[in-house]
Amino acid sequence: MSYELGIIGAGQMAEAIVRGLLRAGLYRPDQMIAADVMPARRALFADQLGIKAVESNAQVAGNSRALLLSVKPYQMKEV
């Protein structure tokens, strides 16, 4: 499946951005996918926001038209 927006790093900043995108009607939850290493963050995105959440950055990057990289600056190179 292809998604309009992939989010790599589903932390608090990504959550705030996504909530704003949803509130503005720019994306629907089914148009987004998120990746995070923390199960609790994936659960929040799935349960509260209705966004598919996975552990694999590669899965998100390979299935998204656009990417939002929402990781700490020191993690950017690795991501």
Helices and strands as residue ranges (DSSP letters): E 3-8, H 12-24, G 29-31, E 32-35, H 39-49, E 52-54, H 57-62, E 64-69, G 73-75
